[in-house]
């Protein structure tokens, strides 16, 4: 009679490899979603006004959360003092960087998705040279500053000027107002031809 022995080491190895592959796939998926979220928020950041007090509050929460998470690990108490300091500073920097990225885009996303009604009104605008920053690609040649009447802050957008048009000082805007800021959805400049 022939005996069949089951090799438990191979089954265990297959489970470990499968678990490792699933973990890698999950981590990559979260990283891709995180990057897409940041790109989505950067798409409309120029059309968003965030009140300075709200930005300060989000920045403070990011700092406090970083220190709280960095110093909450109990395993490090067994290591030497200098090694603990090095690990704590490294963890604090990594957690702070992650929190800062999250908390920089979070207010703009809250404003964008907040369920409120839109307001349409006539306001003032100015054309400036140079325009707002375009990241590492320099600045726009001309900028458009549109005043938000309710909170006296300016939306600062890029604009391409047309030589055949005489620009005035009034614009009709459609704005979404929220408790932490405003989002400019649409604008029409009052212009005349030369």
C-alpha positions, 0 to 999 in steps of 0.5 A: 500500500502506497502512502501519500504524505502531504507537504505542509511547508509547500502549502504554507509557502504558497499562502505566505506568497499569496498574502505578500502579493495581495498586500503589495497589490493593496498598497499599490492601489492605495498609493495610486488612489492617493496620487489621483486624489492629489491631482484631482484637488490640484486641478481646481485649487486656483478657483478655490478660496480657503479662509486663512483661519481654516488653513491654520487650523488644518496645519495645526491638526497635521502637526499635532497628529504627527507628534501623537502618532510618532511618539505612540510606539511602545517598542522603541523604549527598549532601544538606546536613547540616541537610536530612539531619538533618531527613530522618533524624528524620522517617524515624525517627519514621515508622518508629518509629510503624509499628513501635510499632503492630506491636510493641504488638499482636504479643505479644497475638497471639502469646499468642492463637495460641500452641498450648498447652492450657488450664488450669481452676482456682478463683481469687480476684477483686475488684470495683472501682469504677471499672473499666478504661479503654474508650479515648476513651469513658471508663471502665467503671462497675465492673471485675472483677480476676481473679487469675492464680494462676501469675504473680500478675497480674490480668486487669482486665475490665468488668462490669455488676453485678446488684443481686439478686446477692451477689458472693463472692470466688472464680471458676472460670477457664479460662486459656491459659498461654504463655511470654510471658503468659496469655489468659483464655478463660472465667470463672464467678463464684461468686455467691449471690442476696440 
